[in-house]
Amino acid sequence: MAVITVARQFGAGGSSVARIVADRLGADVVDKALIDEVARRLKIEPGEVEAEDEHGLSLADRLVRSFDPLAFAMGTGAEASGTGALFDSHRAVRELTEEVIREVAGRGNVVIVGRAAAVLLRDLPGALHVFLCAAEPVRMRTVMARFGLDEPTARQRLRDTDAARAAYVRQTYSVDWRDPLLYDLVINTGRLGYEVAADLILACAASLPEAPASADQQPATGTGAE
């Protein structure tokens, strides 16, 4: 039961390639739904999970007000008093994200997109870790077509999104998201295309031993941004 993680530059086709691979394997895709599942468990909006690094105080305030018992159980909850509340929102989101990733990986037969899954699952037997990249002009054309943006806006969105992804991995795990040694396979989708990228991923996945599966764990599935 394959476990494949896909890290990607924005506009390099991460969600599209993941879907092709998953369809051929009959596997689940965990992409935007990972964020949705973390938000569901924390009883907040998905956008607040995505923006946690920028709006941590807002997220903390919401969780403190709700007195979510899950936050207490995780050791990250609030201790309200007359002088304020202590809460580490970044840790809460990170630990729940890791929990969901481990759950779906334990089930197997899954393609996990983003959220530093390659770092978290680097010691998982049988897991294949992939990084997708493409030249900036190629990715700009993709983003312009997908989101209806002009060239300057698309360029800025590319750079901002990639910078945010790099910062998340660096701040959370102290590694460089772009380090090729984090991955088993690095593919330039701008040169090879999505279908060939999927072929390469499937060929490599078939050569690896299967990861252990746990049938009692249920995945959160879905698709998201490239």
C-alpha positions as CSV (number, residue, x, y, z in Angstrom):
1,M,0.0,0.0,0.0
2,A,1.9,3.0,-1.3
3,V,2.6,6.1,0.7
4,I,3.7,9.0,-1.5
5,T,4.5,12.5,-0.4
6,V,4.5,15.4,-2.9
7,A,6.2,18.7,-2.1
8,R,6.0,21.3,-4.9
9,Q,6.7,24.8,-6.1
10,F,3.6,26.8,-6.6
11,G,2.3,26.3,-10.1
12,A,4.4,23.1,-10.7
13,G,1.3,20.9,-10.8
14,G,1.4,19.3,-7.4
15,S,-2.3,18.7,-7.0
16,S,-2.7,17.6,-10.7
17,V,0.2,15.1,-10.6
18,A,-1.0,13.8,-7.2
19,R,-4.4,13.2,-8.6
20,I,-3.1,11.4,-11.7
21,V,-0.9,9.1,-9.5
22,A,-3.7,8.5,-7.0
23,D,-6.2,7.6,-9.8
24,R,-3.8,5.1,-11.3
25,L,-3.2,3.5,-7.9
26,G,-6.7,3.7,-6.7
27,A,-5.4,5.7,-3.8
28,D,-6.6,8.6,-1.7
29,V,-5.2,12.2,-2.1
30,V,-4.7,14.2,1.1
31,D,-4.3,17.8,0.0
32,K,-6.5,20.7,1.0
33,A,-8.6,18.3,3.1
34,L,-5.7,17.9,5.5
35,I,-6.2,21.6,6.4
36,D,-9.9,21.0,6.6
37,E,-9.5,18.1,8.9
38,V,-7.2,20.0,11.3
39,A,-9.6,22.9,11.3
40,R,-12.5,20.5,12.0
41,R,-10.7,19.0,15.0
42,L,-9.8,22.5,16.3
43,K,-13.3,23.8,15.6
44,I,-12.1,26.7,13.6
45,E,-12.2,27.9,9.9
46,P,-9.8,26.3,7.4
47,G,-8.5,29.7,6.5
48,E,-7.3,30.2,10.0
49,V,-5.2,27.0,9.8
50,E,-3.6,28.2,6.5
51,A,-2.9,31.6,7.9
52,E,-1.8,30.5,11.4
53,D,1.8,31.7,10.9
54,E,0.5,35.2,10.1
55,H,-2.4,35.3,12.5
56,G,-1.4,33.2,15.5
57,L,-2.8,35.6,18.1
58,S,-6.2,35.6,16.4
59,L,-6.2,31.8,16.4
60,A,-5.0,31.6,20.0
61,D,-7.8,34.0,21.1
62,R,-10.4,31.9,19.4
63,L,-9.2,28.7,21.0
64,V,-8.9,30.3,24.4
65,R,-12.5,31.5,24.2
66,S,-13.8,28.1,23.1
67,F,-11.8,26.2,25.8
68,D,-11.4,23.4,23.3
69,P,-10.8,20.2,25.4
70,L,-8.6,18.8,22.7
71,A,-6.2,21.7,23.2
72,F,-5.9,20.9,26.9
73,A,-5.5,17.1,26.2
74,M,-2.6,17.9,23.9
75,G,-0.9,20.1,26.5
76,T,-1.2,23.1,24.3
77,G,-4.5,24.5,25.7
78,A,-5.2,27.7,27.5
79,E,-4.9,28.4,31.2
80,A,-7.2,31.4,31.6
81,S,-6.7,33.7,34.5
82,G,-7.3,37.3,35.5
83,T,-3.9,38.2,33.9
84,G,-4.6,36.6,30.5
85,A,-4.1,33.2,28.8
86,L,-1.1,31.1,27.8
87,F,-1.4,29.3,24.5
88,D,0.9,28.1,21.7
89,S,-1.3,28.2,18.6
90,H,1.6,27.2,16.3
91,R,2.2,24.0,18.3
92,A,-1.5,23.1,18.3
93,V,-1.8,23.3,14.6
94,R,1.5,21.6,14.0
95,E,0.7,18.7,16.3
96,L,-2.7,18.1,14.8
97,T,-1.3,18.4,11.3
98,E,1.3,15.7,12.2
99,E,-1.4,13.6,13.8
100,V,-3.5,13.6,10.6
101,I,-0.5,12.9,8.4
102,R,0.5,9.9,10.5
103,E,-3.0,8.6,10.5
104,V,-3.4,8.6,6.7
105,A,0.2,7.3,6.2
106,G,-0.6,4.5,8.6
107,R,-3.6,3.5,6.5
108,G,-1.4,3.4,3.4
109,N,-2.4,3.8,-0.3
110,V,-2.3,7.5,-0.1
111,V,-0.7,10.5,-1.8
112,I,0.0,13.4,0.6
113,V,0.5,16.8,-0.8
114,G,2.5,19.5,1.1
115,R,2.7,20.3,4.8
116,A,6.3,18.9,5.1
117,A,5.1,15.3,4.9
118,A,8.4,14.2,3.5
119,V,10.2,15.4,6.6
120,L,7.6,14.0,9.0
121,L,7.6,10.6,7.3
122,R,11.2,10.4,6.3
123,D,11.8,7.2,8.3
124,L,8.5,5.4,7.2
125,P,9.5,2.2,5.4
126,G,8.2,2.1,1.8
127,A,7.3,5.8,1.6
128,L,8.3,7.7,-1.6
129,H,9.1,11.4,-1.3
130,V,8.8,13.6,-4.4
131,F,9.5,17.2,-5.1
132,L,8.0,18.9,-8.2
133,C,9.5,22.0,-9.7
134,A,9.4,24.1,-12.9
135,A,10.9,27.2,-14.3
136,E,9.3,30.4,-13.1
137,P,7.9,31.4,-16.6
138,V,6.2,28.0,-16.9
139,R,4.7,28.2,-13.5
140,M,3.6,31.8,-14.1
141,R,1.6,30.7,-17.2
142,T,0.0,28.0,-15.2
143,V,-1.0,30.3,-12.4
144,M,-2.2,33.0,-14.8
145,A,-4.5,30.6,-16.5
146,R,-5.7,28.8,-13.4
147,F,-6.5,31.9,-11.4
148,G,-7.0,34.5,-14.1
149,L,-4.1,36.7,-12.9
150,D,-2.0,39.2,-14.9
151,E,1.7,38.6,-15.1
152,P,2.9,40.9,-12.2
153,T,0.3,39.5,-9.9
154,A,1.1,35.9,-10.8
155,R,4.8,36.5,-10.3
156,Q,4.2,37.9,-6.9
157,R,1.9,35.1,-5.9
158,L,4.4,32.5,-7.0
159,R,7.2,34.1,-4.9
160,D,5.0,34.8,-1.9
161,T,3.6,31.2,-1.8
162,D,6.9,29.5,-2.2
163,A,8.4,31.8,0.4
164,A,5.6,30.9,2.8
165,R,6.0,27.2,2.2
166,A,9.8,27.4,2.7
167,A,9.3,29.4,5.9
168,Y,6.8,26.9,7.3
169,V,9.2,24.0,6.8
170,R,12.2,25.9,8.1
171,Q,10.5,27.3,11.2
172,T,8.7,24.0,12.0
173,Y,11.4,21.4,11.2
174,S,14.7,23.5,10.8
175,V,15.3,22.1,7.3
176,D,15.5,23.7,3.8
177,W,12.3,22.8,1.9
178,R,14.3,22.9,-1.4
179,D,17.0,20.5,-0.2
180,P,17.0,17.6,-2.8
181,L,18.3,15.2,-0.1
182,L,14.9,15.4,1.6
183,Y,13.4,13.6,-1.5
184,D,13.8,10.4,-3.4
185,L,12.7,11.9,-6.7
186,V,12.9,15.5,-8.0
187,I,11.0,16.2,-11.2
188,N,10.9,19.2,-13.5
189,T,7.2,19.2,-14.6
190,G,7.8,22.2,-16.9
191,R,10.1,20.0,-19.1
192,L,8.5,16.6,-18.6
193,G,4.8,17.3,-18.1
194,Y,2.4,15.9,-15.6
195,E,1.8,12.5,-17.2
196,V,5.5,11.7,-17.4
197,A,5.9,12.9,-13.9
198,A,3.2,10.5,-12.8
199,D,4.8,7.7,-14.7
200,L,8.2,8.3,-13.0
201,I,6.5,8.4,-9.5
202,L,4.6,5.2,-10.1
203,A,7.7,3.4,-11.4
204,C,9.7,4.5,-8.3
205,A,6.9,3.6,-6.0
206,A,6.6,0.1,-7.4
207,S,10.3,-0.5,-6.6
208,L,10.0,0.3,-2.9
209,P,8.8,-2.2,-0.2
210,E,5.3,-1.6,1.0
211,A,4.7,0.5,4.0
212,P,2.8,-1.1,6.9
213,A,-0.9,-0.4,6.9
214,S,-3.4,0.1,9.7
215,A,-6.9,-0.6,8.7
216,D,-8.5,1.2,11.6
217,Q,-7.3,4.6,10.6
218,Q,-9.5,6.6,8.2
219,P,-8.0,9.2,5.8
220,A,-9.1,12.7,5.1
221,T,-9.1,13.1,1.3
222,G,-9.4,15.9,-1.2
223,T,-7.6,18.2,-3.5
224,G,-6.2,21.8,-3.3
225,A,-4.0,24.4,-4.8
226,E,-1.2,23.6,-7.1
